[in-house]
Amino acid sequence: MGLVQQLTIGQCSFLSFKTPFLKPFTFAGHEITERNGFYLTLQTSGGLNAQGEAAPLEGFSPETIRRAKHDLAETCSYLKEFNVPRQKDELLEVLRHDGHILNLCASVRFSVESAILLLAAQAAGKSLAEFLGAQLKDVRTAVLLQGTYQDVMADVKRFSQQVPQVFKLKVGDRNIALDVKKVQDIRALLDNESYLRLDANRVWSLKEACVFAELAGNQKIDFIEEPVNDPAQLGAFYEKTHMRMALDETLVPGCCSLPLAQHEGIVAYVLKPMLLGVVPVLDWIKEAGLSRRKAIVSSAFESPVGFRVLAHLACLAGQVAGLGTERWFKNPIMGEIGVIKKEFLIL
C-alpha cells in the first residue's frame, strides 16, 4: 500500500467576529449580551478551506480575548507549510504531541484542531462526525432554562408539549428556596420520559449544596453539575445526598485527577471544547465509554462556526447534548427546540 499524501496548509488568517444575543444570559455572576472572538481560516495549497472559532468565555475561560489574539497571531506563522496527515489516527497523534498546539490557550486550541480536522475530513469526502468514526445524524439537546421563575416556567410549559424533553436548569441562586421551587414545579410538569439536569456552576458551599439537595430531592433528576465550590468535597456531597453528579469546570486541565473523575457519584462528563480543545474532548469521550459514564458535549455560547463542530462531536458522544445555548442567538440554526437537524450540520 502506498503512502497517503499529506495536506499542506498554504494560507492561515484570522478575523474578529461579534454575534448578538436575543436576550441577556447570566451565569456565574456575569451577564453577557453578545459573543465575540475570532474565526481562524486555513487553506491548503490544493484549495481546501476550513474555519475554527476561538472565543474565550468570560467567567469560565482562563485566557483573555487578548491572549487568544496573541496565540492566533503566532499560530498563523507556525501553521504555514504545516502538513496535515489524512488518516485519522495519525492526525490525532500529531495533534496530541505537537508542542506548539499543546501550549495554545484552550479557545485557540479548539479553533486550530477544529479547522485541521475539518480539512482532513473534507479531503476524505466525509463530514467531521464521519471522519471521527460516528454517523452524522440529528442531535438531541437539553433545553436550557435560565432566568426568573416566571421565565423558566413559561419555557417549560412551552417546550414540554412538543416531544419528550431533557431540560437543563441553572441553579446556584443565593435564594436556595427559589431554586428548590423551580425544581419542584418543573418536575410536576414533566411527562414520564422527560427529565431534568441541574447546573450549579460551583457556586455553593458543601452545606448549601446539601440543603438544596435535601429539599429538592432526586426524583427525575439526571444529575447536578459541579454542586460545590471545592471539588475535593464532591465525595462528601454524594455521601450526604446520593444525588448523582457531573463534572464540567473540574475537567479543565490541571484541575481533575482520574480518581476524582471515576468517583461512583460521577455519572457524566460535561465537555466544553472551547475550554478544553477538541482532542481532549475526544479523549474524555473515550474515557466515558470505558467507564460507562455519559459524555455530554456542551456549548460555551459558540457562534454557528463553533456550534456545528460541537454538534458533530455530539454525534460521536451519543448522548443528549448540552447545546441549548443556541436559541439565545438572533439567527439560530436549530431546526426545532431540543433537536438539531442533520441538514443544519453540513459544514
N, C-alpha and C positions, 0 to 999 in steps of 0.2 A: 504493500500500500504506500502510495506517495505521500509526501509531506503536505499538510494542509496549509495553503497560502495564508499569510498573515495580512491583516488590515493595517494600514499605516495612516495615522492622523496627520493631515496636511495643514488644517487650519483649526484654531481654537480661539474663541472670543466669548465675552460675556456682556450682558446689558442689564440694567436695573429694571424692575417692574413694581407696580403698585396695584393691588386689587382691593376694591372697597367691599365692605360688608353691607348687607341689607339692614342689620341692626347690630348694636354693640354686643360683645360677648365678654363676660367677666370670669376669670379663673385665677386662683392663687393671688388674689388682691390686685390683679392687673385687668384693666378694661381695654380691649382692643376694638378698633373700628375699621381696620384695614390690615392687609398683609403686604409687606414689602420685602424685596430681596433681589435675587439675581437669577437670570437664565444663562446657563453655560451652553454654548453651542460647539459641537465638534463636527468636523467634516473630514472624511477620508480623502486620500489622493484619488480614489475611484469615484468620488462624488456622493457617497452616502452621508446623510446628516442625522444628528440626534441631539436632543436637548436634555439637560438636567436642571433641577431647581435647587438653589441654595437660599434658604430663608430662615435664619435663626428666629426662634420663638421667644419673645420677651417673657421672663419669668420661669422659663424652662431651660432653654439652651444656655450653656455656659459661655459661649462666644457672643461677641457683639457683631452688629452688622459691619462695623469697620474691620474687624478681624476676618470676617468672611470675604470681604472685598480684597483684603491683602492676600489671603490664601488663594483666591481665584486668580489674581494677577500673576502670582508665582507659578501657579499650576498651568496657566496658558503657555508660559515659556517651556515648562517641563514636558508638556504633552505633545509638543510639536515633534513629529517623527516617531511618536510612540507606536510600537507595534502591538496590535490587539489580536491575541490568539482567537481563532474562530471556534475552537472546540470548548465547550462549556467548562469542563473540569480543569483544563489547562488555564483558561482565563481566570477562573475563580482563585486558583493557586497564585497566579500573578498578582491579583488584587489583594490577596491576603498577606503577601510578603513584600510588596513594593514599599520601600521606606518612605518615599515622598507621600504617597496616598495615605499611609498609616498615620503620618504626622499632621494631616489636614484636620481642621476643626470639623465636627460631625456634619454640619449642614453642607459644607463644601465636599466632604467625602461622599455624601449622599448624591450630590449633583454629578460628580465625576463618575462614580460607579454606575449610576443610572444611565448616563449618556454612553459610557463604554459598553455596557451590557446591551443597550438598545442597538448600538452599531453591530455588535456580533449577532444579535437576533435578526436584524434586517438582512445581514449577509447570508444568514441561514434560511431566509424566507419564512421566518416564524414570528409570532408575537413574543413579547418578553415572557409571558407566562409559559408558553410552549417551549421556548428556549431553555427555561429553568426546569422543565420536566412536568409541567402542570397542563391542565386543559383550560383553555380560555372559555369562560362561562359567566353567566350572571352572578353578581356578588351580593349576597345578603349583608346588610349592615345594621347595627343598632341605631335606633332613632335617638339622637342626642337631646336631652332635656336640660334646660338651664334657664334661670330667671326667677321671677316672683312665683309665689304659689299659684296665682291665677294663670300666669303664662304656662307653667308646667302642666297644670291640669287641663287647660284648653288644648295643648298639644296632644296629651294622652287621649283625650276624648276624640280628637280629630283623627289621629292616626291608628288608634286601636281598632277602628271599624273596617280598615282596609283588608289586611291579612294578618295572621298571627305575627306579632312583632316582638323584637327584643328592644327594650328601652335602656338607655344609659342615663342615669341621673347624677348630676354633680351634687355632692353633699359636702360637708365640712363647714357649714354655716356656724357662726358663733352661737346662734339660736338653735341648739340641738333639737328642741321640741318641734320647731318648724320643719326641720329635715325629717324627723320621725313622722310628722303628719303627712308630709309629701309621700313618703314611702307607703304608709298605711292606706292612703286614699288612692294612690296609683294601683296598689295591689288589688283593691276592691274592684277596679275596672278591667283587670287583665283576664283574658279568657284562659282556658286550660293549657293552651300551647304557647302562651306568651310569658315572658319573664323579665326580670329587672337586673341590670348591672349597676353597681354603685361605684363612684369615684370620689375619694376624699382628698386626693392630692396632698397627702402628708400634713394636713392642717392640724389634726387633733393630737393631743397627748394620749397616752395609753388610757388614762382614766376617762377622758372624754369619749374616746372611741368605744370603750366598753359600755359606757352609759348609753350611747346611741344604739349599739348592737342589742343590748338587753331590751330596750324599749321598742326597737323596730322589729326584732325577730328575724328569723332566717327564711320564712316561707316565701317561695317564688323569687328568691334572690340567688342569682348565679354565683356572684362573688362581689367583694368590695376591693377596689384598687387602693393600695397604699393607705390603709386606715390610720396609721400612726406616724408621727413626725420623726421617730427614731427606728430605723429598720431592725435594730437589734431587739426591739420589743414586739416584733411581729409574732414570734412564737408565743409570747405571754398573752397577746391579744387572742390568738386562736385557742389557747388552753382555757381562757376565761369565757369565750363566746361561742366557739365552734362555728363561727361564720367563715366561710371559705374566702380565700384572699387571692389577689392577683398582684404581680409586680409590674411597675411601669417605670417611674423615675429611678428606682433602685437598680434597674438594668443598665443604666448609663455606665460606661467603662470606668472601673476603679471603685464602684460603689457596691458591687454584688459579688459574693462568693458563691460557688456552685452549691455547697451545702445549704446555704440560705435559700437558694432558688429551688432546691429539692425538698424543702420542708413539707411535711404532709399537709399542712394547711394551704399551701400554694397550689392552686389548681390551674392557673393560667399565667402566661407571659404576654403583657400588652406591649407591643413592639412599635415604636415610633421611628421609622427610618430616618427622619430628619434629625433625630437626636442620637442615632446610632450609626448610620450608614447602611447601605444595602447588604453588604457581605455579612456584617454581624447579625443582621436580621435573619438572613438565610441560616446562619449557624444556630440561632435561637429556635428557629422553626424545626431544625433537625433535632435539637436537644429536647424540644417539647414532644416530638414524636417518639423519641426513645424513652422518655419518662412518662408518657401517657398524660400529658398536660395539653391545654389548649394554647395555640399560638395565635394571637389576635393582632392583626396588623391595624395600626391606629394612626389617625391623622393628627398633624400639628397645624391644621388650617392651611394646607398646601393649596396653591392655585392649581388650575387644571393640569399643568405640566407635571407637577409632582404627584398630584392626586391620582392620575391614571397609572403611574408607576406603582403606587400603593395598592391600587385595585388589582393589578397583575400579581403582586406579591400575595395578596389575599387569596387569589385563586390557588396558589401553591400551599398556603397555610390551611385552607379548607375549613375555616371556622367563620361564624358570623363576625364580620369585621367591625372595627370602630371608626367608620368613615362618615359618621353622621354630621361632621362639621360642614359638609359640602353645601347644605341648604342655607348656610349663613351668607353665601355669596350672591351677588346680584345676577350672575349668569350661570346657574347651576347646570351641570351635565348629567345629573342623576335622572333616570327615566321616571321613577316614582319613589316616594318616600319608603326607605327600607330596602330598596333593591337598586343596584347599579347594573343597568342592562349591558349585555356583552357588546352591543354595537357602539356604545359610548367609550369603549376601551380600546378601540382600534387606534393605534399610535401612528 
